[in-house]
Amino acid sequence: MLTLQRVSVGYGDAPTVLRDVSVTLRPGRVLALTGSSGAGKTTLLNAMAGLLPPRDGTVTVDGQPLRDRDHAVEHRIVLVPQDNGLAPILTAAENLQVALVAGGMAASEARQQTAALLDRLGLSGQADQLVEELSGGQQQRTAIARGLALRGGVLLADEVTSELDAGNRQRVLDLLHDEARRGAAVVFATHDPEVAAACEAELHLVEGRAEIVRD
Ligand SMILES: Nc1ncnc2c1ncn2[C@@H]1O[C@H](COP(=O)(O)OP(=O)(O)OP(=O)(O)O)[C@@H](O)[C@H]1O
């Protein structure tokens, strides 16, 4: 369980981006994180992912203060970043396999899981293409596939449908909801009010504060 209590976050000497944010990420639920461009969605996800230490307040994972990204990874907090975070000179399949094998899976099992996940994202035909040769939307779907492959306890997805057509957007949303049904706590940053409305809970960021819209 990941909990933020009265968290304030910002970068270096720059003014605080968000203050006094309190939220608990519950297993089995998709929380939409909404707010206009620059409202602080990525910043808050970075704090949840252990990438950005809070200026004030606490981020706890299973009751312990979250120390850093390595600690978050130990606690199976998976981040699919806005810029996808893939290795561009590996193929789509290699990006998944490397992550799975690094997590301790046998190579043959990793190959099987990779093929199954790329298929679920409609990317079987792109498995052996270099990421840098994929379209923006195909890269986004590869990053989601990798995020799902890691079977996190928490899945943080940063605007991962921004480059997708309507069919693929729905496919990804369905998969995020499946992840929640599997027992993950999913957070999905989005600009899209329709997408947010389809999530069980919503946290809206405005003027440096977070308002719970639905809980
Ligand atoms: N590395 C950084 N250093 C300093 N300021 C930053 C940094 N990253 C983001 N910011 C600032 O933090 C604020 C929130 O940015 P953030 O990227 O979290 O917003 P966002 O809601 O994710 O926006 P978008 O929807 O456009 O991705 C902005 O004012 C931005 O300029």
The ligand as a Tripos MOL2 file, in Angstrom:
@<TRIPOS>MOLECULE
LIG
   31    33     1     0     0
SMALL
NO_CHARGES

@<TRIPOS>ATOM
      1 N1         12.8370   18.9150  -13.8420 N.pl3     1 LIG1
      2 C1         12.1520   20.0190  -13.5350 C.ar      1 LIG1
      3 N2         12.7650   21.0920  -12.9870 N.ar      1 LIG1
      4 C2         12.0840   22.2070  -12.6420 C.ar      1 LIG1
      5 N3         10.7430   22.3510  -12.8150 N.ar      1 LIG1
      6 C3         10.0870   21.3270  -13.3550 C.ar      1 LIG1
      7 C4         10.7400   20.1070  -13.7490 C.ar      1 LIG1
      8 N4          9.8040   19.2630  -14.2480 N.ar      1 LIG1
      9 C5          8.6270   19.9160  -14.1790 C.ar      1 LIG1
     10 N5          8.8040   21.1430  -13.6410 N.ar      1 LIG1
     11 C6          7.7260   22.1310  -13.3990 C.3       1 LIG1
     12 O1          6.7720   21.5250  -12.5400 O.3       1 LIG1
     13 C7          5.4590   21.9320  -12.9180 C.3       1 LIG1
     14 C8          4.5830   20.7060  -13.1270 C.3       1 LIG1
     15 O2          5.0640   19.9650  -14.2360 O.3       1 LIG1
     16 P1          4.5520   18.5060  -14.5560 P.3       1 LIG1
     17 O3          5.3980   17.9860  -15.6870 O.co2     1 LIG1
     18 O4          4.5060   17.7080  -13.3080 O.co2     1 LIG1
     19 O5          3.0590   18.7990  -15.0610 O.3       1 LIG1
     20 P2          2.0250   17.8460  -15.7970 P.3       1 LIG1
     21 O6          0.7040   18.0500  -15.1310 O.co2     1 LIG1
     22 O7          2.5520   16.4480  -15.8430 O.co2     1 LIG1
     23 O8          1.9940   18.4740  -17.2610 O.3       1 LIG1
     24 P3          1.7050   17.7990  -18.7050 P.3       1 LIG1
     25 O9          0.2630   17.3930  -18.6840 O.co2     1 LIG1
     26 O10         1.9990   18.9140  -19.6610 O.co2     1 LIG1
     27 O11         2.6380   16.6220  -18.8460 O.co2     1 LIG1
     28 C9          5.5980   22.8080  -14.1690 C.3       1 LIG1
     29 O12         5.5200   24.1680  -13.7580 O.3       1 LIG1
     30 C10         6.9970   22.4800  -14.6660 C.3       1 LIG1
     31 O13         7.5630   23.6000  -15.2800 O.3       1 LIG1
@<TRIPOS>BOND
     1     1     2 1
     2     2     3 ar
     3     2     7 ar
     4     3     4 ar
     5     4     5 ar
     6     5     6 ar
     7     6     7 ar
     8     6    10 ar
     9     7     8 ar
    10     8     9 ar
    11     9    10 ar
    12    10    11 1
    13    11    12 1
    14    11    30 1
    15    12    13 1
    16    13    14 1
    17    13    28 1
    18    14    15 1
    19    15    16 1
    20    16    17 2
    21    16    18 1
    22    16    19 1
    23    19    20 1
    24    20    21 2
    25    20    22 1
    26    20    23 1
    27    23    24 1
    28    24    25 2
    29    24    26 1
    30    24    27 1
    31    28    29 1
    32    28    30 1
    33    30    31 1
@<TRIPOS>SUBSTRUCTURE
     1 LIG1         1 GROUP 0 **** ****
